[in-house]
Amino acid sequence: MTPTLLELLRRVDTPTVCNAIEVAQGKRGFDRFTRGTMLCSDPDGGAMVGYASTAKIAAVAPPTEPAEVIKARRMAYYKHMSEGPRPAITVVEDLDFPDCIGAFWGEINTTVHKGLGTSGALTNGVMRDLGDLPDAFPVVAGSVGPSHGFVHVREIGTEVEIFGLRIRDGDLVHADRHGALVIPTEVIDQLENAIRKLLETEQLILEPAKQDGFDFEAFEQAWAAFEAART
């Protein structure tokens, strides 16, 4: 991923990237995206882009393993989050889903993760402390709640599932208030051109539609130009 592509991905929303992947693939049917409505801690803060650092947690019931095992795994978790390719996104599956109660993502944990160099968090679980989370560290979560429950780390670096989207450690993820997707490795070299082509093509419809006097005849002409540009 080049610096130019990274900057562009941060400026566009996840639906745009979803469409651009199909442009790069030359067909419809891309399906590596989340299903259902997710919540964003900073809806106007733009997208987060990065390589996934994955883990699994649980919080409804207390851990049954010895305290020293839980502590060692917790430290291993933070070490994992501090390493790996950058930019990085922390992707955490709450195993209690859909009955999640433990807010792993509050003021302290988001600040720690930002300090360790991750660019945001994606989870099917709970976030809290809205209004006190650090700037430029968005959280896209399944719900909002007040408690941390018995939250503890179960797995580190394994494949996770977030709202129907399976994500492996190291996958390139794009996420915002619309949800998240995994960018296929094979389209990365074509993605910058695909995004720019998509944005230019959309203007063939958007610009005429915003003009005074726009009518069905004008729409027909604009749509014909739009269709021609997409083929």
CYANA upper distance limits for C-alpha pairs under 8 A (distance plus 0.5 A):
  1 MET  CA      5 LEU  CA      6.81
  1 MET  CA      6 LEU  CA      7.08
  1 MET  CA    188 ILE  CA      7.32
  1 MET  CA    189 ASP  CA      8.28
  2 THR  CA      6 LEU  CA      6.73
  3 PRO  CA      7 GLU  CA      6.66
  4 THR  CA      8 LEU  CA      6.74
  5 LEU  CA      9 LEU  CA      6.55
  5 LEU  CA    191 LEU  CA      8.23
  5 LEU  CA    192 GLU  CA      6.16
  6 LEU  CA     10 ARG  CA      6.78
  6 LEU  CA     49 VAL  CA      7.94
  7 GLU  CA     11 ARG  CA      7.01
  8 LEU  CA     12 VAL  CA      7.02
  8 LEU  CA    192 GLU  CA      7.94
  9 LEU  CA     13 ASP  CA      8.21
  9 LEU  CA     17 VAL  CA      8.06
  9 LEU  CA     47 ALA  CA      8.09
  9 LEU  CA     49 VAL  CA      7.43
  9 LEU  CA    174 HIS  CA      8.26
 10 ARG  CA     46 GLY  CA      7.31
 10 ARG  CA     47 ALA  CA      5.78
 10 ARG  CA     48 MET  CA      6.77
 10 ARG  CA     49 VAL  CA      6.92
 11 ARG  CA     46 GLY  CA      7.33
 11 ARG  CA     47 ALA  CA      7.45
 12 VAL  CA     16 THR  CA      6.87
 12 VAL  CA     17 VAL  CA      7.69
 12 VAL  CA     46 GLY  CA      8.18
 12 VAL  CA     47 ALA  CA      7.54
 13 ASP  CA     17 VAL  CA      7.13
 13 ASP  CA     46 GLY  CA      7.60
 13 ASP  CA     47 ALA  CA      6.60
 13 ASP  CA    175 ALA  CA      8.38
 13 ASP  CA    176 ASP  CA      7.21
 14 THR  CA     18 CYS  CA      6.60
 14 THR  CA     47 ALA  CA      7.72
 14 THR  CA    174 HIS  CA      6.84
 14 THR  CA    175 ALA  CA      6.41
 14 THR  CA    176 ASP  CA      6.67
 14 THR  CA    178 HIS  CA      7.08
 14 THR  CA    179 GLY  CA      7.76
 14 THR  CA    180 ALA  CA      7.27
 14 THR  CA    181 LEU  CA      7.90
 15 PRO  CA     19 ASN  CA      6.75
 15 PRO  CA    178 HIS  CA      7.82
 16 THR  CA     20 ALA  CA      6.53
 16 THR  CA    195 ILE  CA      7.77
 16 THR  CA    198 LEU  CA      8.44
 17 VAL  CA     21 ILE  CA      6.58
 17 VAL  CA    174 HIS  CA      8.41
 17 VAL  CA    195 ILE  CA      7.40
 18 CYS  CA     22 GLU  CA      7.33
 18 CYS  CA     30 PHE  CA      8.03
 18 CYS  CA    181 LEU  CA      7.91
 19 ASN  CA     23 VAL  CA      6.94
 19 ASN  CA    198 LEU  CA      8.25
 20 ALA  CA     24 ALA  CA      6.67
 20 ALA  CA    191 LEU  CA      7.30
 20 ALA  CA    194 ALA  CA      5.80
 20 ALA  CA    195 ILE  CA      5.62
 20 ALA  CA    198 LEU  CA      6.83
 21 ILE  CA     25 GLN  CA      6.59
 21 ILE  CA     30 PHE  CA      7.84
 21 ILE  CA    183 ILE  CA      8.02
 21 ILE  CA    187 VAL  CA      7.38
 21 ILE  CA    191 LEU  CA      7.21
 21 ILE  CA    194 ALA  CA      7.78
 22 GLU  CA     26 GLY  CA      6.30
 22 GLU  CA     27 LYS  CA      5.95
 22 GLU  CA     28 ARG  CA      6.00
 22 GLU  CA     29 GLY  CA      7.82
 22 GLU  CA     30 PHE  CA      6.76
 23 VAL  CA     27 LYS  CA      7.18
 23 VAL  CA    194 ALA  CA      6.35
 23 VAL  CA    198 LEU  CA      8.04
 24 ALA  CA    187 VAL  CA      6.63
 24 ALA  CA    190 GLN  CA      6.49
 24 ALA  CA    191 LEU  CA      6.76
 24 ALA  CA    194 ALA  CA      6.11
 25 GLN  CA    187 VAL  CA      7.53
 32 ARG  CA    165 LEU  CA      6.60
 32 ARG  CA    166 ARG  CA      8.19
 32 ARG  CA    181 LEU  CA      6.15
 32 ARG  CA    182 VAL  CA      6.28
 32 ARG  CA    183 ILE  CA      8.44
 33 PHE  CA    164 GLY  CA      8.13
 33 PHE  CA    165 LEU  CA      6.06
 33 PHE  CA    179 GLY  CA      8.01
 33 PHE  CA    180 ALA  CA      6.15
 33 PHE  CA    181 LEU  CA      4.58
 33 PHE  CA    182 VAL  CA      7.08
 34 THR  CA    162 ILE  CA      7.22
 34 THR  CA    163 PHE  CA      5.61
 34 THR  CA    164 GLY  CA      6.08
 34 THR  CA    165 LEU  CA      5.51
 34 THR  CA    179 GLY  CA      6.39
 34 THR  CA    180 ALA  CA      6.08
 34 THR  CA    181 LEU  CA      6.91
 35 ARG  CA    163 PHE  CA      5.87
 35 ARG  CA    164 GLY  CA      6.32
 35 ARG  CA    165 LEU  CA      7.93
 35 ARG  CA    179 GLY  CA      8.34
 36 GLY  CA    163 PHE  CA      7.21
 37 THR  CA    142 GLY  CA      8.27
 37 THR  CA    178 HIS  CA      7.96
 37 THR  CA    179 GLY  CA      7.76
 38 MET  CA    140 VAL  CA      7.09
 38 MET  CA    141 ALA  CA      6.30
 38 MET  CA    142 GLY  CA      5.68
 38 MET  CA    143 SER  CA      7.87
 38 MET  CA    177 ARG  CA      7.54
 38 MET  CA    178 HIS  CA      7.50
 38 MET  CA    179 GLY  CA      6.43
 39 LEU  CA    140 VAL  CA      6.06
 39 LEU  CA    141 ALA  CA      5.76
 39 LEU  CA    142 GLY  CA      6.56
 39 LEU  CA    143 SER  CA      6.99
 39 LEU  CA    177 ARG  CA      6.89
 40 CYS  CA    138 PRO  CA      7.46
 40 CYS  CA    139 VAL  CA      6.23
 40 CYS  CA    140 VAL  CA      4.94
 40 CYS  CA    141 ALA  CA      6.87
 40 CYS  CA    176 ASP  CA      7.46
 40 CYS  CA    177 ARG  CA      5.59
 41 SER  CA    130 LEU  CA      7.11
 41 SER  CA    138 PRO  CA      6.33
 41 SER  CA    139 VAL  CA      5.78
 41 SER  CA    140 VAL  CA      6.98
 42 ASP  CA     46 GLY  CA      8.39
 42 ASP  CA    138 PRO  CA      6.30
 42 ASP  CA    139 VAL  CA      7.88
 42 ASP  CA    177 ARG  CA      8.45
 43 PRO  CA    176 ASP  CA      7.82
 43 PRO  CA    177 ARG  CA      5.96
 45 GLY  CA    136 ALA  CA      7.71
 45 GLY  CA    138 PRO  CA      7.75
 46 GLY  CA    176 ASP  CA      6.97
 47 ALA  CA    174 HIS  CA      7.38
 47 ALA  CA    175 ALA  CA      6.14
 47 ALA  CA    176 ASP  CA      5.18
 47 ALA  CA    177 ARG  CA      8.43
 48 MET  CA     89 ILE  CA      8.08
 48 MET  CA    119 SER  CA      7.07
 48 MET  CA    120 GLY  CA      6.85
 48 MET  CA    138 PRO  CA      7.63
 48 MET  CA    174 HIS  CA      6.39
 48 MET  CA    175 ALA  CA      5.96
 48 MET  CA    176 ASP  CA      6.92
 49 VAL  CA     87 PRO  CA      7.53
 49 VAL  CA     88 ALA  CA      7.84
 49 VAL  CA     89 ILE  CA      7.47
 49 VAL  CA    119 SER  CA      7.89
 49 VAL  CA    172 LEU  CA      7.88
 49 VAL  CA    173 VAL  CA      6.25
 49 VAL  CA    174 HIS  CA      5.20
 49 VAL  CA    175 ALA  CA      7.18
 50 GLY  CA     86 ARG  CA      7.21
 50 GLY  CA     87 PRO  CA      5.16
 50 GLY  CA     88 ALA  CA      4.74
 50 GLY  CA     89 ILE  CA      5.58
 50 GLY  CA    119 SER  CA      7.61
 50 GLY  CA    172 LEU  CA      6.10
 50 GLY  CA    173 VAL  CA      6.01
 50 GLY  CA    174 HIS  CA      7.38
 51 TYR  CA     85 PRO  CA      7.11
 51 TYR  CA     86 ARG  CA      7.21
 51 TYR  CA     87 PRO  CA      6.74
 51 TYR  CA     88 ALA  CA      5.04
 51 TYR  CA     89 ILE  CA      6.27
 51 TYR  CA    169 ASP  CA      8.10
 51 TYR  CA    170 GLY  CA      5.50
 51 TYR  CA    171 ASP  CA      5.83
 51 TYR  CA    172 LEU  CA      4.92
 51 TYR  CA    173 VAL  CA      6.51
 52 ALA  CA     88 ALA  CA      6.36
 52 ALA  CA     89 ILE  CA      5.50
 52 ALA  CA     90 THR  CA      6.36
 52 ALA  CA     91 VAL  CA      6.47
 52 ALA  CA    167 ILE  CA      8.04
 52 ALA  CA    168 ARG  CA      7.56
 52 ALA  CA    169 ASP  CA      5.73
 52 ALA  CA    170 GLY  CA      5.33
 52 ALA  CA    171 ASP  CA      5.81
 52 ALA  CA    172 LEU  CA      6.75
 52 ALA  CA    173 VAL  CA      6.95
 53 SER  CA     80 HIS  CA      7.86
 53 SER  CA     81 MET  CA      6.68
 53 SER  CA     84 GLY  CA      8.16
 53 SER  CA     88 ALA  CA      7.16
 53 SER  CA     89 ILE  CA      6.56
 53 SER  CA     90 THR  CA      5.37
 53 SER  CA     91 VAL  CA      6.34
 53 SER  CA    157 GLY  CA      7.07
 53 SER  CA    169 ASP  CA      5.77
 53 SER  CA    170 GLY  CA      6.85
 54 THR  CA     90 THR  CA      6.57
 54 THR  CA     91 VAL  CA      5.26
 54 THR  CA     92 VAL  CA      6.18
 54 THR  CA     93 GLU  CA      8.45
 54 THR  CA    156 ILE  CA      6.71
 54 THR  CA    157 GLY  CA      5.35
 54 THR  CA    158 THR  CA      6.76
 54 THR  CA    159 GLU  CA      7.51
 54 THR  CA    160 VAL  CA      7.35
 54 THR  CA    167 ILE  CA      8.42
 54 THR  CA    168 ARG  CA      7.58
 54 THR  CA    169 ASP  CA      5.80
 55 ALA  CA     77 TYR  CA      8.09
 55 ALA  CA     91 VAL  CA      7.02
 55 ALA  CA     92 VAL  CA      5.37
 55 ALA  CA     93 GLU  CA      6.93
 55 ALA  CA    153 VAL  CA      7.88
 55 ALA  CA    154 ARG  CA      8.02
 55 ALA  CA    155 GLU  CA      5.87
 55 ALA  CA    156 ILE  CA      4.82
 55 ALA  CA    157 GLY  CA      6.01
 55 ALA  CA    158 THR  CA      6.83
 55 ALA  CA    159 GLU  CA      8.43
 55 ALA  CA    160 VAL  CA      7.61
 56 LYS  CA     92 VAL  CA      5.87
 56 LYS  CA     93 GLU  CA      5.21
 56 LYS  CA     94 ASP  CA      6.33
 56 LYS  CA     95 LEU  CA      7.13
 56 LYS  CA    153 VAL  CA      6.54
 56 LYS  CA    154 ARG  CA      5.88
 56 LYS  CA    155 GLU  CA      5.44
 56 LYS  CA    156 ILE  CA      7.03
 56 LYS  CA    158 THR  CA      8.39
 56 LYS  CA    160 VAL  CA      7.62
 57 ILE  CA     92 VAL  CA      7.50
 57 ILE  CA     93 GLU  CA      6.82
 57 ILE  CA     94 ASP  CA      5.47
 57 ILE  CA     95 LEU  CA      6.55
 57 ILE  CA    151 VAL  CA      7.18
 57 ILE  CA    152 HIS  CA      6.04
 57 ILE  CA    153 VAL  CA      4.87
 57 ILE  CA    154 ARG  CA      5.58
 57 ILE  CA    155 GLU  CA      7.52
 58 ALA  CA     94 ASP  CA      6.02
 58 ALA  CA     95 LEU  CA      5.82
 58 ALA  CA     96 ASP  CA      6.31
 58 ALA  CA    102 GLY  CA      8.01
 58 ALA  CA    150 PHE  CA      7.92
 58 ALA  CA    151 VAL  CA      5.96
 58 ALA  CA    152 HIS  CA      6.23
 58 ALA  CA    153 VAL  CA      7.19
 58 ALA  CA    154 ARG  CA      7.37
 59 ALA  CA     94 ASP  CA      8.49
 59 ALA  CA     96 ASP  CA      7.55
 59 ALA  CA    100 CYS  CA      7.84
 59 ALA  CA    101 ILE  CA      7.13
 59 ALA  CA    102 GLY  CA      5.58
 59 ALA  CA    148 HIS  CA      7.74
 59 ALA  CA    149 GLY  CA      5.78
 59 ALA  CA    150 PHE  CA      4.80
 59 ALA  CA    151 VAL  CA      4.31
 59 ALA  CA    152 HIS  CA      6.77
 60 VAL  CA     96 ASP  CA      7.23
 60 VAL  CA    100 CYS  CA      7.54
 60 VAL  CA    101 ILE  CA      6.79
 60 VAL  CA    102 GLY  CA      7.36
 60 VAL  CA    149 GLY  CA      6.64
 60 VAL  CA    150 PHE  CA      6.56
 60 VAL  CA    151 VAL  CA      7.87
 61 ALA  CA    149 GLY  CA      8.33
 61 ALA  CA    150 PHE  CA      6.50
 62 PRO  CA    150 PHE  CA      5.66
 62 PRO  CA    151 VAL  CA      8.21
 63 PRO  CA     70 ILE  CA      8.27
 63 PRO  CA    150 PHE  CA      7.89
 63 PRO  CA    152 HIS  CA      7.56
 65 GLU  CA     69 VAL  CA      6.96
 65 GLU  CA     70 ILE  CA      7.22
 66 PRO  CA     70 ILE  CA      7.06
 67 ALA  CA     71 LYS  CA      6.64
 68 GLU  CA     72 ALA  CA      6.54
 69 VAL  CA     73 ARG  CA      6.65
 70 ILE  CA     74 ARG  CA      6.63
 70 ILE  CA    152 HIS  CA      7.71
 70 ILE  CA    153 VAL  CA      7.80
 71 LYS  CA     75 MET  CA      6.86
 72 ALA  CA     76 ALA  CA      6.66
 73 ARG  CA     77 TYR  CA      6.51
 73 ARG  CA    153 VAL  CA      7.26
 73 ARG  CA    154 ARG  CA      8.32
 74 ARG  CA     78 TYR  CA      7.04
 74 ARG  CA    152 HIS  CA      7.98
 74 ARG  CA    153 VAL  CA      6.61
 75 MET  CA     79 LYS  CA      6.71
 76 ALA  CA     80 HIS  CA      6.62
 76 ALA  CA    156 ILE  CA      8.44
 77 TYR  CA     81 MET  CA      6.83
 77 TYR  CA    153 VAL  CA      7.98
 77 TYR  CA    156 ILE  CA      6.64
 78 TYR  CA     82 SER  CA      6.75
 79 LYS  CA     83 GLU  CA      7.01
 80 HIS  CA     84 GLY  CA      7.88
 80 HIS  CA    156 ILE  CA      8.12
 80 HIS  CA    157 GLY  CA      8.27
 81 MET  CA     90 THR  CA      7.57
 81 MET  CA    113 HIS  CA      7.89
 81 MET  CA    116 LEU  CA      7.48
 81 MET  CA    118 THR  CA      7.75
 82 SER  CA    116 LEU  CA      5.57
 82 SER  CA    117 GLY  CA      7.02
 82 SER  CA    118 THR  CA      8.10
 84 GLY  CA     88 ALA  CA      8.17
 85 PRO  CA    170 GLY  CA      8.24
 86 ARG  CA    117 GLY  CA      8.35
 86 ARG  CA    118 THR  CA      8.15
 87 PRO  CA    117 GLY  CA      8.22
 87 PRO  CA    118 THR  CA      7.13
 87 PRO  CA    119 SER  CA      7.01
 88 ALA  CA    117 GLY  CA      7.83
 88 ALA  CA    118 THR  CA      5.35
 88 ALA  CA    119 SER  CA      6.26
 88 ALA  CA    120 GLY  CA      8.21
 89 ILE  CA    118 THR  CA      5.96
 89 ILE  CA    119 SER  CA      5.91
 89 ILE  CA    120 GLY  CA      5.71
 89 ILE  CA    121 ALA  CA      6.16
 89 ILE  CA    122 LEU  CA      7.75
 89 ILE  CA    173 VAL  CA      7.95
 90 THR  CA    118 THR  CA      7.09
 90 THR  CA    119 SER  CA      8.27
 90 THR  CA    120 GLY  CA      6.82
 90 THR  CA    121 ALA  CA      5.21
 90 THR  CA    122 LEU  CA      6.77
 91 VAL  CA    121 ALA  CA      6.31
 91 VAL  CA    122 LEU  CA      5.27
 91 VAL  CA    123 THR  CA      6.33
 91 VAL  CA    160 VAL  CA      8.34
 92 VAL  CA    121 ALA  CA      8.13
 92 VAL  CA    122 LEU  CA      6.89
 92 VAL  CA    123 THR  CA      5.45
 92 VAL  CA    124 ASN  CA      7.85
 92 VAL  CA    125 GLY  CA      8.35
 92 VAL  CA    160 VAL  CA      7.72
 93 GLU  CA    123 THR  CA      6.15
 93 GLU  CA    124 ASN  CA      6.32
 93 GLU  CA    125 GLY  CA      7.33
 93 GLU  CA    160 VAL  CA      6.27
 93 GLU  CA    161 GLU  CA      6.72
 93 GLU  CA    162 ILE  CA      6.71
 94 ASP  CA    100 CYS  CA      7.36
 94 ASP  CA    123 THR  CA      7.63
 94 ASP  CA    124 ASN  CA      6.56
 94 ASP  CA    125 GLY  CA      5.68
 95 LEU  CA    100 CYS  CA      8.39
 96 ASP  CA    100 CYS  CA      5.48
 96 ASP  CA    101 ILE  CA      8.39
 97 PHE  CA    124 ASN  CA      7.48
 97 PHE  CA    125 GLY  CA      7.37
100 CYS  CA    125 GLY  CA      6.26
100 CYS  CA    126 VAL  CA      7.14
101 ILE  CA    125 GLY  CA      8.20
101 ILE  CA    126 VAL  CA      7.13
101 ILE  CA    145 GLY  CA      7.36
101 ILE  CA    147 SER  CA      7.21
101 ILE  CA    148 HIS  CA      7.52
101 ILE  CA    149 GLY  CA      6.77
102 GLY  CA    125 GLY  CA      7.93
102 GLY  CA    126 VAL  CA      6.58
102 GLY  CA    145 GLY  CA      8.12
102 GLY  CA    147 SER  CA      6.15
102 GLY  CA    148 HIS  CA      4.52
102 GLY  CA    149 GLY  CA      5.04
102 GLY  CA    150 PHE  CA      7.25
102 GLY  CA    151 VAL  CA      6.15
103 ALA  CA    125 GLY  CA      7.52
103 ALA  CA    126 VAL  CA      4.86
103 ALA  CA    127 MET  CA      5.29
103 ALA  CA    128 ARG  CA      6.52
103 ALA  CA    144 VAL  CA      8.09
103 ALA  CA    145 GLY  CA      6.92
103 ALA  CA    146 PRO  CA      7.52
103 ALA  CA    147 SER  CA      6.34
103 ALA  CA    148 HIS  CA      5.06
103 ALA  CA    149 GLY  CA      7.86
103 ALA  CA    151 VAL  CA      8.14
104 PHE  CA    109 ASN  CA      7.62
104 PHE  CA    125 GLY  CA      8.20
104 PHE  CA    126 VAL  CA      6.99
104 PHE  CA    127 MET  CA      6.92
104 PHE  CA    148 HIS  CA      6.73
104 PHE  CA    151 VAL  CA      7.20
105 TRP  CA    109 ASN  CA      6.29
105 TRP  CA    110 THR  CA      6.49
105 TRP  CA    126 VAL  CA      7.20
105 TRP  CA    127 MET  CA      5.10
105 TRP  CA    128 ARG  CA      6.75
105 TRP  CA    139 VAL  CA      8.23
106 GLY  CA    110 THR  CA      6.51
106 GLY  CA    127 MET  CA      6.42
106 GLY  CA    128 ARG  CA      5.43
106 GLY  CA    129 ASP  CA      5.67
106 GLY  CA    130 LEU  CA      8.17
106 GLY  CA    133 LEU  CA      7.29
107 GLU  CA    111 THR  CA      6.61
107 GLU  CA    128 ARG  CA      8.15
107 GLU  CA    129 ASP  CA      6.25
107 GLU  CA    132 ASP  CA      6.30
107 GLU  CA    133 LEU  CA      5.39
107 GLU  CA    134 PRO  CA      7.72
108 ILE  CA    112 VAL  CA      6.68
109 ASN  CA    113 HIS  CA      6.62
110 THR  CA    114 LYS  CA      6.57
110 THR  CA    120 GLY  CA      8.47
110 THR  CA    133 LEU  CA      7.07
110 THR  CA    134 PRO  CA      7.44
110 THR  CA    137 PHE  CA      7.71
111 THR  CA    115 GLY  CA      6.63
111 THR  CA    133 LEU  CA      7.64
111 THR  CA    134 PRO  CA      6.51
112 VAL  CA    116 LEU  CA      6.74
113 HIS  CA    117 GLY  CA      6.99
113 HIS  CA    118 THR  CA      6.27
113 HIS  CA    120 GLY  CA      8.45
114 LYS  CA    118 THR  CA      5.75
114 LYS  CA    119 SER  CA      6.85
114 LYS  CA    120 GLY  CA      7.80
114 LYS  CA    134 PRO  CA      8.43
114 LYS  CA    137 PHE  CA      7.07
119 SER  CA    136 ALA  CA      7.95
119 SER  CA    137 PHE  CA      6.24
119 SER  CA    138 PRO  CA      8.11
120 GLY  CA    136 ALA  CA      8.31
120 GLY  CA    137 PHE  CA      5.18
120 GLY  CA    138 PRO  CA      5.45
120 GLY  CA    139 VAL  CA      6.26
121 ALA  CA    137 PHE  CA      8.05
121 ALA  CA    138 PRO  CA      6.99
121 ALA  CA    139 VAL  CA      5.22
121 ALA  CA    140 VAL  CA      6.78
121 ALA  CA    141 ALA  CA      8.48
122 LEU  CA    139 VAL  CA      6.44
122 LEU  CA    140 VAL  CA      5.40
122 LEU  CA    141 ALA  CA      6.47
122 LEU  CA    162 ILE  CA      8.48
122 LEU  CA    175 ALA  CA      8.25
123 THR  CA    139 VAL  CA      8.34
123 THR  CA    140 VAL  CA      6.85
123 THR  CA    141 ALA  CA      5.31
123 THR  CA    142 GLY  CA      6.96
123 THR  CA    162 ILE  CA      6.81
124 ASN  CA    141 ALA  CA      5.87
124 ASN  CA    142 GLY  CA      4.88
124 ASN  CA    143 SER  CA      8.04
124 ASN  CA    162 ILE  CA      5.81
124 ASN  CA    163 PHE  CA      6.86
125 GLY  CA    141 ALA  CA      6.32
125 GLY  CA    142 GLY  CA      5.56
125 GLY  CA    143 SER  CA      6.71
126 VAL  CA    141 ALA  CA      6.58
126 VAL  CA    142 GLY  CA      6.55
126 VAL  CA    143 SER  CA      5.34
126 VAL  CA    144 VAL  CA      5.69
126 VAL  CA    145 GLY  CA      6.60
127 MET  CA    139 VAL  CA      8.11
127 MET  CA    141 ALA  CA      6.98
127 MET  CA    143 SER  CA      7.00
127 MET  CA    144 VAL  CA      5.49
127 MET  CA    145 GLY  CA      6.81
128 ARG  CA    144 VAL  CA      6.24
128 ARG  CA    145 GLY  CA      6.20
128 ARG  CA    146 PRO  CA      6.44
128 ARG  CA    147 SER  CA      8.40
129 ASP  CA    133 LEU  CA      7.00
129 ASP  CA    146 PRO  CA      8.37
133 LEU  CA    137 PHE  CA      8.03
140 VAL  CA    175 ALA  CA      7.98
140 VAL  CA    176 ASP  CA      7.30
140 VAL  CA    177 ARG  CA      7.36
140 VAL  CA    179 GLY  CA      7.65
157 GLY  CA    168 ARG  CA      8.29
157 GLY  CA    169 ASP  CA      6.05
158 THR  CA    168 ARG  CA      7.15
158 THR  CA    169 ASP  CA      6.95
159 GLU  CA    166 ARG  CA      7.32
159 GLU  CA    167 ILE  CA      6.16
159 GLU  CA    168 ARG  CA      4.96
159 GLU  CA    169 ASP  CA      6.92
160 VAL  CA    166 ARG  CA      6.15
160 VAL  CA    167 ILE  CA      5.87
160 VAL  CA    168 ARG  CA      7.04
161 GLU  CA    165 LEU  CA      5.83
161 GLU  CA    166 ARG  CA      4.86
161 GLU  CA    167 ILE  CA      6.67
162 ILE  CA    166 ARG  CA      6.98
162 ILE  CA    167 ILE  CA      8.15
165 LEU  CA    181 LEU  CA      7.95
167 ILE  CA    171 ASP  CA      6.96
167 ILE  CA    182 VAL  CA      7.72
171 ASP  CA    182 VAL  CA      7.02
171 ASP  CA    183 ILE  CA      8.02
172 LEU  CA    182 VAL  CA      6.17
172 LEU  CA    183 ILE  CA      6.02
172 LEU  CA    184 PRO  CA      8.12
172 LEU  CA    185 THR  CA      8.39
173 VAL  CA    180 ALA  CA      7.41
173 VAL  CA    181 LEU  CA      6.25
173 VAL  CA    182 VAL  CA      5.12
173 VAL  CA    183 ILE  CA      6.58
174 HIS  CA    180 ALA  CA      6.12
174 HIS  CA    181 LEU  CA      6.02
174 HIS  CA    182 VAL  CA      6.99
174 HIS  CA    183 ILE  CA      7.73
175 ALA  CA    179 GLY  CA      6.04
175 ALA  CA    180 ALA  CA      4.54
175 ALA  CA    181 LEU  CA      6.94
176 ASP  CA    180 ALA  CA      7.03
183 ILE  CA    187 VAL  CA      7.99
183 ILE  CA    188 ILE  CA      7.90
184 PRO  CA    188 ILE  CA      7.48
187 VAL  CA    191 LEU  CA      6.29
188 ILE  CA    192 GLU  CA      8.22
190 GLN  CA    194 ALA  CA      6.68
191 LEU  CA    195 ILE  CA      6.57
192 GLU  CA    196 ARG  CA      6.86
193 ASN  CA    197 LYS  CA      6.50
194 ALA  CA    198 LEU  CA      6.55
195 ILE  CA    199 LEU  CA      6.70
196 ARG  CA    200 GLU  CA      6.67
197 LYS  CA    201 THR  CA      6.52
198 LEU  CA    202 GLU  CA      6.65
199 LEU  CA    203 GLN  CA      7.18
200 GLU  CA    204 LEU  CA      7.76
201 THR  CA    205 ILE  CA      8.21
201 THR  CA    226 PHE  CA      6.72
201 THR  CA    229 ALA  CA      6.85
201 THR  CA    230 ARG  CA      7.66
202 GLU  CA    206 LEU  CA      6.67
202 GLU  CA    226 PHE  CA      7.75
203 GLN  CA    207 GLU  CA      5.87
204 LEU  CA    208 PRO  CA      7.49
204 LEU  CA    222 ALA  CA      6.56
204 LEU  CA    223 TRP  CA      8.16
204 LEU  CA    225 ALA  CA      7.26
204 LEU  CA    226 PHE  CA      6.15
205 ILE  CA    209 ALA  CA      6.72
205 ILE  CA    219 PHE  CA      8.17
205 ILE  CA    222 ALA  CA      6.07
205 ILE  CA    223 TRP  CA      6.94
205 ILE  CA    226 PHE  CA      7.01
206 LEU  CA    210 LYS  CA      6.86
207 GLU  CA    211 GLN  CA      7.27
208 PRO  CA    214 PHE  CA      7.12
208 PRO  CA    218 ALA  CA      7.84
208 PRO  CA    219 PHE  CA      8.09
208 PRO  CA    222 ALA  CA      7.45
209 ALA  CA    214 PHE  CA      6.36
209 ALA  CA    219 PHE  CA      7.86
210 LYS  CA    214 PHE  CA      7.90
214 PHE  CA    218 ALA  CA      6.33
214 PHE  CA    219 PHE  CA      7.60
215 ASP  CA    219 PHE  CA      6.62
216 PHE  CA    220 GLU  CA      6.61
217 GLU  CA    221 GLN  CA      6.94
218 ALA  CA    222 ALA  CA      6.63
219 PHE  CA    223 TRP  CA      6.36
220 GLU  CA    224 ALA  CA      6.63
221 GLN  CA    225 ALA  CA      6.92
222 ALA  CA    226 PHE  CA      6.59
223 TRP  CA    227 GLU  CA      6.51
224 ALA  CA    228 ALA  CA      6.64
225 ALA  CA    229 ALA  CA      6.66
226 PHE  CA    230 ARG  CA      6.92
227 GLU  CA    231 THR  CA      7.15
